[in-house]
Amino acid sequence: MSSPPAGQTARSSVLPITRGRRRTTLRTADGVAIEAAYEPCAKGPSDLAIVVAHGFTGGLLKPHVRRAAGVFTQFGAVITFSFRGHGRSGGRSTVGDREVLDLAAAVEWARSLGCTRVVTVGFSMGGSVVLRHGALHGGRTEARPDAVVCVSAPARWYYQGTPSMRRLHWLITRRTGRAVGRHVLRTRIHHKDWDPVPLSPVESVPLLAPTPLLVVHGDRDPYFPLDHPRMLAGAAPGVELWLEPGMGHAEHAASEELLGRIGEWATTGRSFSPSGV
């Protein structure tokens, strides 16, 4: 049986620039059901959609994701969704590999709702996904992003240089760890290793051009030290880098002030960061 097209949701019945909140189930190119939600811009109709890609163990109903979405609705419509293996989505997490298909379905849905400008904002694992998605889908009009923001993203795979990442590696690679993920963290993790190993985040950055890219990272991130964002920003000309003083990791650590600056950047493409490299 063939799978429906990624992001399918009765496109012919949707008026340009949807006005009300919507919940739906998307179908990815490999047939996984993904829960997704649309929230209109709080300031009225907007052709901008910000698609939020959450971190590992997150989901569209998690409080920190809802908080980010609430800030972003001040700048445009917002699409949130749960990656495979998270929340009410089907499948199992591949920790950043096939999740690009989940994001592609969400971006296509945003465009089907009438949004002509789509900016993807990814946190941690979601940050690596938005980079790979932008690199792999830049030539497809329906699934391509118009700009990309990665927050607290790794630059390279298999990093275990911090205690937090060593714990995460145990969670993903060990049977006991995956059981903890399933029962405690409500995250279903695939047991198979990557084969082949996907394009790394730092390898993805040069392939994004000419799509604008903003890299955001905290100087107190317990998972990935500052060499990660610097590697990403140095991988191609024109990448904007914000190093945030005192910030920890991903959605949980992103202040409303920072989220507002990211929303402003998504709208204008201009820097509103008081911090430097």
Residue, then its C-alpha position, 0 to 999 in steps of 0.5 A: m500500500s502506498s503512503p499518502p503524500a507528506g503533510q496531507t490535510a485536505r488542501s483544497s478545503v483550506l482557505p488562504i491564511t487560516r484564521g482559527r486554531r487547528r489540530t490534525t494528524l500529518r502523514t510523513a513520507d515514510g507513513v508515520a502519523i504525526e500530531a500537529a497544531y496550528e495557532p494563528c498570529a495573535k495580531g491578525p492574519s500573517d503570511l509567516a509561519i514559525v514551525v517549532a521543532h522540539g528537543f528530545t523527550g519534548g512534544l507539542l503539549k509540553p509546557h516549555v514548547r507551549r511557552a515558546a509557541g505563545v511568544f512566537t504567535q506575536f510575530g506570525a502563525v505557529i505550527t507545533f508538532s511532536f516528533r515520531g516516538h514523542g507524545r501522540s505521534g506514531g513510530r519511534s524516535t531515531v534521535g534526529d535521523r528520520e525526524v527530517l520527514d516529520l518536519a517536512a510534513a509540518v512545513e508542507w502543512a504550513r504552506s497548505l494553510g496559506c503561509t508563504r514564508v516559513v521559518t523553522v526553529g529547532f531546539s537541541m535535537g530539533g536544532s540538528v533536524v532543522l539544519r538537516h531538513g534545510a540542507l535536504h529540502g532546499g530544492r522542494t518548494e512545498a517543504r523548503p524553509d525560508a529561514v532556519v534558526c537552531v538553538s542549542a544544537p550539536a555540531r557533530w554526532y556521537y559527542q560524549g564530552t559532557p556528563s549530560m551527553r554521556r547520560l543521554h548516550w546511555l539512554i539511547t543505546r542501552r536496552t535499560g536506557r530505552a526502557v527508562g525513556r519509554h516508561v519515565l520520559r514517555t519517549r519511544i526510542h528505536h533500538k537500531d543504530w543509524d545505517p547509514v549515518p546521516l549528514s551531520p549538522v556541521e556538514s549541513v550548514p554549507l548546503l543551506a545557502p542561500t537560506p538565512l541561518l541563525v545559530v543560538h547557544g547559551d554559554r552555560d549549556p550543560y550538553f554542548p560547549l561553545d565549540h559546537p555553535r562556533m563550528l556551525a557558524g564557521a561552516a559557511p559565510g553569512v551565518e549569524l551567531w548569538l551566544e547568550p550569557g547565562m543561558g543553559h540548554a534549549e527550550h527550558a532555558a530560553s527566556e521570553e526575551l530571547l524567544g521574542r528576539i528570535g521571533e523578530w529575526a524570523t520576521t525581519g531577518r535582522s539581528f536584535s541580539p545584545s550579545g556577541v560572538 
